[in-house]
Amino acid sequence: MLFRSVRFELTRESGALAPDEVVRSACQFCNSLCGIEVLKKGGRVIGIRGDAQDPVAQGGLCVKADMMPQLVYNPHRVKTPLKRARGRKGDPNSVFEPVSWDVALDGIARKLIEIRATTGPQGVANKTSGRLPRGTGSIIGRFFDLYGSPNATDVGPVCNDAGGNALAWTFGLGNFTNGYGTDGSTGKEDLGASKFFLFLGTNQAETHPVTFEYLLRARQASGAPLVVVDPRRTPTAAYADEYLAIRPHTDMALAYGMLAHIVERELYDKAFVQQWVLGFDELKAHIKAQGFSPDWAEQATTIPAQTIRSLAERFAAAKPAAIFCNAGVSHQMNAFHTYRALAFLSAITGNIGQPGGGCNFMHNTWPGELDLPPIAGETPKKAAPLPVGPDWFATSILESKPYTLRAIFMAGNPLVDSANSARVKEAYAQLEFLVYPGLFM
């Protein structure tokens, strides 16, 4: 008979489970970047625990922490290159055989040389995961610069490029404006000092539980209200002072309804607008020309106009007030313009550049750019890149628009992260050469 104790921790302080080395590190699974301690015994990772010295996480971690040692030592991990030996692409009964790294890398290099010599380097593309350095300062970016392909891409178009791009267009920097904990340059508490939290399309209780708990602890001291806007009643909404069930894809209408009321009643921060906000008169004219109002927004969002007016007044009066968004906004129609409208909302209420305020359009973080030496000589001239979007790889393979992709290096799973999975499956079945640098088959 098996017995499982539910009252006592019977392995506590076990010598067999005690680490002989503890390495401080940080988790890279999301943009919370929690401090962790890696527990090792005999050179092997035996556990992960939160770093109590982390001023935000305070030793807390989410469920992904327990997965890390499992990933490292999972028996199903692919540890050697595998080459297709039999079977068509997409056939689950295909047979892959292990080959040496020299054989694999030589075969890949020869194929890349062939493609470049016959149809051009633009026929090769890459899509990294959200956890790899990318762009001009990465090894991947450097390789594509030297090879001559313009198609070194990442998960941004299907993740949260909309939020980052909106921040860059509005404020000049594509990172969200505020942070957690004490600002090292000012010595002031940042997001924990907010007097009002407005969440749109972000379920942080499940997706960012560690930093969400940090905000909840701050609310216990400050009493700052939390308003959650989401079509679905999420676990985050359970902690809200007010939950607004909005019609999907209408967050921009809510933002413009609030903007219209704040502008009409002159609830905006006049001194801040005068000193810092460019284009305010144009924004007023746009709101008037389009007929934006809380009543108009009610028709789009199904949120009562009076509720929108009340939300706008409370947000404008709270100093500072913070807006949080994530994939729930990024994955809807007009995501970029929705983020822009929310940035306008923060700007005219004087919540930019203020501890506890700002636009926190949460998106992936990754290690900083590598300190690579400059390239000696000129790099090949690149063709125009493929248009941005999750479906263009398939379009290029199937329709040769604007040219044909012949080889792809793919992290992630395009069958589940792209629209029209049947079409994507057809495309990858026809793709000439696919390299998948994944952890598992």
C-alpha positions in Angstrom: 0.0 0.0 0.0 1.4 3.4 -1.0 1.3 6.2 1.6 1.7 9.9 0.9 2.0 12.3 3.9 0.0 15.4 3.6 0.9 16.8 7.0 4.6 16.7 7.2 7.6 17.5 5.0 9.5 14.2 5.5 12.5 15.1 3.4 13.2 18.5 5.0 17.0 19.0 5.6 17.8 15.7 4.1 21.6 15.3 3.7 21.0 13.4 0.4 19.1 16.3 -1.0 21.3 19.1 0.3 23.2 21.0 -2.4 27.0 21.3 -2.2 27.0 24.4 -4.4 24.6 27.3 -4.9 24.9 29.5 -8.0 23.0 32.8 -8.2 21.4 33.4 -11.5 18.2 34.9 -13.1 15.3 33.3 -14.9 14.9 34.3 -18.5 11.4 32.7 -19.1 9.6 36.0 -19.1 10.3 39.7 -18.5 10.0 39.5 -14.8 13.6 38.3 -14.7 13.3 36.8 -11.2 16.5 36.2 -9.2 17.1 32.5 -8.7 19.5 30.2 -6.9 20.6 27.1 -8.8 21.1 24.2 -6.4 23.8 21.7 -7.5 25.1 18.5 -6.1 28.0 16.6 -7.6 27.9 18.9 -10.6 24.3 18.3 -11.3 21.3 20.7 -10.9 19.0 19.3 -8.3 16.7 22.2 -7.8 15.8 25.9 -8.3 14.7 28.3 -5.6 14.0 32.0 -5.5 16.7 34.4 -4.5 15.6 36.0 -1.2 17.7 39.0 -2.0 15.7 39.9 -5.1 14.0 43.1 -4.0 10.9 42.4 -6.2 10.4 38.7 -6.2 11.6 38.4 -2.6 12.3 34.7 -3.1 9.1 34.0 -5.0 9.0 32.0 -8.2 6.3 30.7 -10.5 5.6 27.1 -11.6 8.2 27.3 -14.3 11.0 27.1 -11.8 10.4 23.4 -11.1 10.5 22.7 -14.8 14.1 23.9 -15.2 15.9 20.9 -13.9 13.4 18.7 -15.7 14.4 20.4 -19.0 18.1 20.0 -18.3 17.9 16.2 -17.7 14.7 15.2 -19.5 15.4 11.8 -21.1 13.5 12.9 -24.3 16.0 15.8 -24.9 17.6 15.7 -28.3 21.3 15.7 -27.6 22.8 15.0 -31.1 21.9 16.2 -34.6 19.2 14.1 -36.3 18.8 13.8 -40.0 15.7 12.7 -41.9 16.4 9.2 -43.2 13.0 8.0 -44.4 9.5 9.6 -44.7 8.0 12.7 -46.1 7.9 16.0 -44.3 5.0 16.1 -41.9 4.7 12.3 -41.7 4.7 11.3 -38.0 6.2 7.9 -39.0 9.3 9.5 -40.5 12.6 8.1 -39.3 15.5 10.3 -38.2 19.0 9.0 -37.7 21.7 10.6 -35.5 24.7 12.1 -37.3 27.8 13.8 -36.0 28.0 17.6 -35.6 30.6 17.7 -38.3 28.3 15.9 -40.8 25.3 18.1 -39.8 27.1 21.4 -40.0 28.9 20.5 -43.2 25.6 19.5 -44.8 23.9 22.7 -43.7 26.8 24.8 -45.0 26.8 23.1 -48.4 23.1 23.7 -48.8 23.4 27.4 -47.9 26.2 27.9 -50.4 24.1 26.2 -53.1 21.1 28.4 -52.4 23.2 31.6 -52.4 24.9 30.6 -55.6 21.7 29.7 -57.5 18.7 31.8 -56.4 20.3 34.2 -53.9 20.7 34.5 -50.1 17.2 36.0 -49.6 15.9 32.5 -50.0 17.1 31.6 -46.5 15.2 32.8 -43.4 15.4 32.4 -39.6 12.9 32.8 -36.8 14.4 32.8 -33.3 12.5 32.2 -30.1 11.8 35.0 -27.7 14.6 33.9 -25.4 17.6 34.4 -27.8 19.6 37.6 -28.5 18.7 38.8 -31.9 19.1 41.8 -34.2 22.3 43.5 -35.1 24.2 42.6 -31.9 23.5 38.8 -32.0 25.4 35.9 -33.5 22.3 35.2 -35.7 22.2 38.8 -37.0 25.9 38.7 -37.7 25.6 35.5 -39.7 22.8 36.8 -41.8 24.7 40.1 -42.4 27.7 38.1 -43.7 25.6 35.7 -45.7 23.5 38.4 -47.2 19.9 37.5 -46.2 17.5 40.1 -44.9 15.2 37.6 -43.3 16.6 37.1 -39.8 13.3 37.4 -37.9 11.9 36.6 -34.5 8.6 35.9 -32.7 7.7 39.6 -32.4 5.1 39.8 -35.2 3.0 37.1 -33.4 3.9 38.2 -29.9 4.0 41.9 -28.9 5.9 43.9 -31.5 2.8 46.2 -31.6 3.4 47.4 -28.0 7.1 47.9 -28.4 6.6 49.7 -31.8 3.9 52.0 -30.3 6.2 52.9 -27.4 9.1 53.6 -29.8 6.9 55.8 -32.1 5.4 57.7 -29.2 8.3 58.1 -26.7 11.4 57.1 -28.8 12.2 53.9 -26.9 10.5 50.6 -27.4 10.6 49.4 -23.8 7.8 49.9 -21.3 8.3 53.1 -19.4 8.5 52.1 -15.8 9.9 49.3 -13.6 9.5 47.3 -10.4 11.2 48.0 -7.2 13.3 51.1 -6.2 14.8 53.1 -9.1 18.5 53.1 -8.6 19.0 56.6 -10.1 16.3 58.3 -8.0 16.0 56.1 -5.0 12.2 56.2 -5.4 9.8 53.3 -5.5 8.4 52.9 -9.0 5.4 50.9 -9.9 4.7 49.9 -6.3 4.0 53.6 -5.7 1.1 53.8 -8.3 -2.2 55.2 -7.1 -4.2 53.5 -9.8 -3.7 50.3 -11.9 -5.4 49.9 -15.2 -5.0 46.4 -16.7 -6.1 45.7 -20.3 -5.7 42.3 -21.9 -3.2 41.1 -19.3 -3.8 38.1 -17.0 -0.8 38.6 -14.7 -2.1 36.3 -12.0 -1.2 33.4 -14.4 1.3 34.9 -16.7 3.5 37.1 -14.4 2.5 35.9 -10.9 5.7 37.1 -9.2 5.6 40.7 -10.3 1.8 40.7 -9.9 2.2 39.6 -6.3 4.6 42.5 -5.9 1.9 44.9 -7.1 -0.7 43.3 -4.8 1.6 43.8 -1.8 2.0 47.4 -2.8 -1.8 47.8 -3.0 -2.2 46.4 0.5 -0.2 49.4 1.8 -1.4 52.1 -0.7 -5.0 51.1 -1.3 -4.5 51.8 -5.0 -7.5 50.6 -7.0 -7.1 47.9 -9.7 -9.4 48.0 -12.8 -9.2 44.9 -15.0 -10.5 45.1 -18.6 -10.8 41.7 -20.3 -13.6 39.9 -22.2 -13.0 36.9 -20.0 -13.1 36.9 -16.2 -9.6 35.8 -15.5 -7.9 35.0 -12.1 -6.4 38.5 -12.3 -10.0 40.0 -12.4 -10.7 38.2 -9.1 -8.3 40.7 -7.4 -9.8 43.7 -9.1 -11.8 46.5 -7.5 -13.6 46.7 -10.8 -13.9 44.3 -13.6 -15.1 45.4 -17.1 -16.1 42.7 -19.5 -15.3 44.4 -22.8 -16.3 43.2 -26.3 -13.2 41.6 -27.9 -11.1 43.9 -30.2 -12.6 47.1 -28.9 -10.0 48.3 -26.4 -9.1 51.2 -28.7 -12.7 52.4 -28.5 -12.5 52.4 -24.7 -9.2 54.4 -24.8 -10.7 57.0 -27.2 -13.9 57.2 -25.1 -11.8 58.0 -22.1 -9.6 60.5 -24.0 -12.7 62.3 -25.3 -14.1 62.7 -21.9 -10.8 63.9 -20.4 -10.3 66.4 -23.2 -13.9 67.7 -23.1 -13.9 68.2 -19.3 -10.3 69.5 -19.4 -9.2 66.9 -16.9 -5.8 66.5 -18.5 -2.6 67.8 -16.8 -2.4 71.2 -18.5 1.1 72.0 -17.2 2.5 68.7 -18.3 0.8 68.9 -21.7 2.1 72.5 -22.3 5.7 71.5 -21.5 6.0 67.9 -22.8 3.2 66.8 -25.1 3.6 67.4 -28.9 0.5 67.1 -31.0 -2.2 67.7 -28.4 -4.2 70.1 -30.6 -4.1 67.6 -33.4 -5.4 64.9 -30.9 -8.3 67.2 -29.9 -9.1 67.8 -33.5 -9.0 64.1 -34.3 -11.3 63.2 -31.4 -13.8 65.8 -32.6 -13.6 64.9 -36.2 -14.2 61.2 -35.5 -17.1 61.9 -33.1 -15.4 60.0 -30.3 -17.2 60.1 -26.9 -18.1 57.7 -24.0 -21.5 57.2 -25.7 -19.8 56.3 -28.9 -17.5 53.9 -27.1 -20.4 52.2 -25.3 -21.8 51.1 -28.7 -18.4 49.6 -29.6 -17.3 48.1 -26.3 -20.7 47.3 -24.5 -19.3 49.0 -21.4 -21.8 51.7 -20.2 -20.9 55.2 -21.1 -21.3 56.3 -17.5 -18.8 53.6 -16.5 -16.3 55.0 -19.1 -16.8 58.5 -17.8 -16.2 57.4 -14.2 -13.1 55.4 -15.2 -11.7 58.4 -17.2 -12.2 60.8 -14.3 -10.7 58.4 -11.7 -7.7 57.7 -13.9 -7.1 61.4 -14.6 -7.3 62.3 -11.0 -5.0 59.6 -9.7 -1.3 60.7 -9.7 0.5 58.5 -10.6 -1.6 56.0 -12.6 -0.1 53.0 -14.4 -1.4 51.2 -17.5 -0.5 47.5 -18.1 -1.2 45.6 -21.3 -0.1 42.4 -22.9 -1.0 39.8 -25.5 -4.7 40.4 -25.1 -4.2 43.8 -26.8 -1.3 42.7 -29.1 -3.3 39.9 -30.7 -6.3 42.0 -31.8 -7.1 44.1 -34.7 -5.5 47.6 -34.7 -3.2 46.6 -31.9 -0.6 49.2 -32.7 -3.1 52.0 -32.8 -4.7 50.8 -29.6 -1.4 51.0 -27.8 -0.8 54.4 -29.3 -4.2 55.6 -27.9 -3.3 54.3 -24.5 0.1 56.1 -24.7 -1.8 59.3 -25.4 -3.9 58.6 -22.3 -0.9 58.4 -20.1 0.8 61.4 -21.7 -2.1 63.9 -21.4 -2.7 62.9 -17.8 1.0 63.6 -16.9 1.9 60.0 -16.1 5.0 59.7 -18.3 8.3 60.1 -16.6 6.7 59.6 -13.2 7.4 56.8 -10.7 4.4 54.7 -10.4 2.9 55.7 -13.8 3.6 55.1 -17.4 2.8 52.6 -20.2 3.8 49.1 -19.3 3.1 47.2 -22.5 4.7 44.0 -21.3 6.7 42.2 -23.9 9.7 39.8 -24.0 13.1 40.7 -22.7 16.3 39.0 -23.8 20.0 39.1 -23.0 21.7 42.4 -24.1 23.6 42.7 -27.4 26.9 40.9 -27.5 30.1 42.9 -27.7 31.0 41.6 -31.2 34.0 43.1 -33.1 33.1 45.2 -36.2 33.0 43.4 -39.5 36.1 43.9 -41.6 35.2 45.0 -45.1 31.8 45.3 -46.7 28.8 43.0 -46.2 26.7 41.7 -49.1 23.9 44.0 -50.3 20.6 42.6 -49.1 17.4 42.2 -51.0 14.1 43.6 -49.6 13.0 41.5 -46.6 9.8 39.5 -46.5 6.8 41.6 -45.3 6.3 41.4 -41.5 3.6 39.0 -40.4 3.0 35.4 -39.3 1.8 34.1 -42.6 4.5 35.4 -45.0 6.8 32.4 -44.7 4.0 30.2 -46.0 3.1 32.7 -48.8 6.7 32.8 -49.9 7.0 29.0 -50.0 3.7 28.4 -51.8 3.3 31.4 -54.0 6.9 32.6 -54.4 5.8 36.1 -53.3 7.9 38.3 -53.3 10.4 35.4 -53.9 10.7 31.8 -52.8 12.0 30.7 -49.4 14.1 27.6 -49.9 15.5 27.1 -46.4 14.3 28.1 -42.9 15.9 27.8 -39.4 12.9 27.6 -37.2 12.5 27.8 -33.4 9.0 27.3 -32.1 6.1 25.5 -33.8 4.6 27.3 -36.8 1.7 24.8 -36.9 0.3 26.3 -33.7 1.7 29.9 -33.7 0.5 30.9 -37.2 -2.9 31.4 -38.7 -4.4 28.9 -41.1 -2.4 25.9 -39.8 -3.5 23.7 -42.8 -1.9 26.1 -45.2 1.2 26.4 -43.0 1.5 22.6 -42.9 1.2 22.4 -46.7 4.0 25.0 -47.0 6.4 23.3 -44.7 5.8 20.0 -46.4 7.0 21.6 -49.6 9.9 23.5 -48.1 13.2 22.4 -49.6 15.3 22.6 -46.4 14.3 23.0 -42.8 16.6 23.1 -39.7 14.9 22.9 -36.4 17.2 23.7 -33.4 14.8 22.5 -30.7 15.1 20.7 -27.4 12.6 18.0 -28.3 11.3 16.2 -31.4 
